[in-house]
Amino acid sequence: MMMQTLETTNVKEARRSRIAQFSGRAATLTVGGSSITGVVRAVKEDTTGDKPRWIVTVIEKPRRA
């Protein structure tokens, strides 16, 4: 398993990530044109900039061959 850290400014992606985290189910996130499917471990809001952004940590599910 591989852990990925993603950054998004999309409110809908952040909300979907938060819901997946609390329900414990896998989610497919699309950030920067790439999709990652896995279990969301953490969602942290960063308000230090002009626009709020979220740092999402995902444990990626292995792809089936």
C-alpha positions in Angstrom: 0.0 0.0 0.0 1.2 3.5 -0.8 0.3 6.7 1.1 -0.4 9.8 -1.1 -0.7 13.4 0.1 -2.9 15.6 -2.2 -3.6 19.3 -2.1 -6.9 20.7 -3.3 -8.7 24.1 -3.3 -12.0 22.5 -4.5 -14.6 22.6 -1.7 -16.6 19.7 -3.2 -13.5 17.4 -3.3 -12.7 18.4 0.3 -16.2 17.7 1.5 -16.3 14.3 -0.3 -13.0 13.4 1.2 -14.2 14.3 4.7 -17.4 12.2 4.2 -15.3 9.2 3.0 -12.9 9.6 5.9 -15.7 9.4 8.5 -17.6 6.6 6.8 -14.4 4.5 6.3 -15.1 3.7 2.7 -12.9 4.0 -0.3 -13.1 7.2 -2.4 -11.8 8.2 -5.8 -10.3 11.7 -5.7 -9.3 13.7 -8.8 -6.7 16.3 -8.2 -4.6 17.9 -10.9 -6.0 15.7 -13.6 -5.0 12.4 -11.9 -7.3 10.1 -10.1 -6.4 8.2 -6.9 -8.7 5.6 -5.3 -8.1 4.7 -1.7 -9.1 5.1 2.0 -8.9 8.7 3.2 -6.9 8.9 6.4 -6.8 12.6 7.1 -8.2 15.9 5.8 -6.6 19.1 7.1 -7.6 22.6 6.2 -4.9 25.2 5.6 -6.1 28.8 5.8 -2.7 30.5 5.7 -3.1 31.7 2.1 -5.6 33.9 0.3 -7.7 30.8 -0.7 -8.5 28.0 1.7 -6.9 24.7 0.7 -7.1 21.2 2.0 -4.3 18.6 2.5 -5.8 15.1 2.0 -3.9 11.9 3.0 -5.0 8.8 1.1 -3.8 5.2 1.4 -4.0 4.1 -2.2 -5.7 0.8 -3.0 -3.6 -1.5 -5.2 -4.8 -1.7 -8.8 -6.2 -5.0 -10.0 -4.3 -6.6 -12.9 
